[in-house]
Amino acid sequence: MDNMTTENIEEYRHKLRHSAAHLLAEAVLKRHPEAKLAIGPPINDGFFYDFDIDKTFSPQDLATIERDMKRSIKRNTKFERREISKNEALDIYKNNPYKLEIINSMPEDEVITEYSHSDGKFIDLCEGGHADKTGDIKAIKLLSTAGAYWRGDEKNKMLQRIYGTAWESEELQKDYLDKRQKALESDHRKLGVSLDLFFLDPISPANPFFLPNGAFVYNKLIEFVRNLYEKYDYKEVITPQLFSTDLWKQSGHYDFYLDNMYMMEIDDNEVGIKPMNCPAHAVIYRSTLRSYRDLPLRLADFGRLHRYERSGVTHGLTRVRSFSQDDAHIFCSREDAGNEIKKFLEMLRESYTAFGFEEPRLTLSLRPEKRAGDDEIWDLAEQQLREVLSEFDENFEEIEGEGAFYGPKIDIFIPDVMGREWQLGTAQMDFSLPERFNLEFINSKGEKERPVVIHRAMLGSIERFIGILLEHTSGDLPFWLAPNQVNIIPISEKHLSYANKLCNELLERKFRVLVDDSNERLGQKIRNSELKKIPVMIIVGDKEIETKSGSVRTRKYGDLGSLDKNKLIEKLLTF
């Protein structure tokens, strides 16, 4: 293991976890032979198996199943592979509709395989791969249960899913479980409720309700982006929510994105709620004759977008059905595209620094086999992006064949405090949209020329970014972004008047301040402030009244001691 590359380690873990899924299926059938097996793939950091069974697995069930799995590991039996014909497979699995559906979907010439262990006592339809023996799994843990629609389609039957994790050592598993526990404690959905930011209600599935604190954060983020837009010369526009089907057919979304759109009829005409802004921005561009002197044209839009995400994939703020994003499109000449990408990356770095994110990881996705535009424009675009990325981060990764059909793209990933990676920003060059909408400008020679469109976002969906930021910070938002920055805590009622006076002075300096005027004991007041993750506490009592000061405690910098009002304000201005 010591000499294995990262790629080989991940491949090895993939096999371990796929093998663990088979042990899970075996253990469930041992206790519940009536269960029908669906699928059990390895996933990132673990595995799952879906079962058709008329029960919900309890924590006690998981503990029992896990013990059975560990016994199977201890027996250390070999995984055996067997090839079978399609007819054999159909006969073997004739009583399992899920396996039959999989078999029938396979091409006639595809090799069908089974894998067995426990000396052939457990066999499952599977393409592999697996560990050599069950004993290769050195650590295993069942984590949770959930309902899951077959094939992820809510029209299908709801199955029972069991999640687990498996590792090549107990130490690695412990480290993972510790991080997972931290992630659970920092779950943005829990923080949203405890910090009075947002909540979710089945009355509007996958659409969050933002409370005053959450709305403040939301609007503050938009304000932050708007300030950058002013600096980098973006022009904000407002576009309609509803568009005729004609627009979606012209843009291609009617053919390729219809299942994710909300459609309706108005005045006997079919219309769609916009899932993205680019077609509307193309309409703005073509609304007047453009010259090379008008370019680059940078159009920004915070309009609401609506996408039909299946219930099985929605998740808190990170996967919703209605959202806004710091969405912008740059219309420019081919020659200027590289420089525009460079400016965007500069803006992006400035943005991420403000949130305390580490240096991002960048990827460059190159031309796919099926694509719009000729090789000449792809060559130019890819070289431009390659040169820009080399200046920004020489360690960027090139990915062959993963570009969008309409152009190459840059994706930006940031790691959070738990080591998870999130894709936030993106910059995508588009050769197709100008063709579809017949976009032109008059170049310096007086000739008509197609512009290039750059789709770009820094934060992405505002909703999703808030969710990621909450988990990254465990709810300790940057001072400038916190809805309540300072909590003044009088030790007793006789200190309340001074606390209110200090509060008013700080409010005049545009700080966001609360005064805890409750009848709670001092210790409980401090605890309440900590639970609300307010960045600064100022405790005032007799001494502070006498010296016109405040005893300052911060979540980020610790106890700062007693500061007079002027020094206190000076210090707050540095946060």
Secondary structure, DSSP 4 states (H G I P E B T S, - for coil): -TT--HHHHHHHHHHHHHHHHHHHHHHHHHH-TT-EE----EETTEEEEEEE-SS---HHHHHHHHHHHHHHHHHTPBPEEEEE-HHHHHHHTTT-HHHHHHHHTS-TTSPEEEEEETTTTEEEE------SBGGG--EEEEEEEEEEEGGG-TTSPEEEEEEEEEESSHHHHHHHHHHHHHHHHT-HHHHHHHTTSEE--TTSTT--EE-HHHHHHHHHHHHHHHHHHHHTT-EE----SEEEHHHHHHHTHHHHSGGGS-EEEETTEEEEE-S-SHHHHHHHHTTS--BGGG-SEEEEE---EE----TTT-BTTTB-SEE-EEEEEEEE-TTTHHHHHHHHHHHHHHHHHHTTPPPPEEEEE---SS-SS-HHHHHHHHHHHHHHHHHH-TT-EEETT-SBTTB-EEEEEEE-TTS-EEEEEEEEEESHHHHHTT--EE-TTS-EEPPEEEEEEEEEEHHHHHHHHHHHHTT---TTT-SS-EEEEESSGGGHHHHHHHHHHHHHTT--EEE--SS--HHHHHHHHHHTT-SEEEEE-HHHHHHTEEEEEETTTEEEEEEEHHHHHHHHHH-
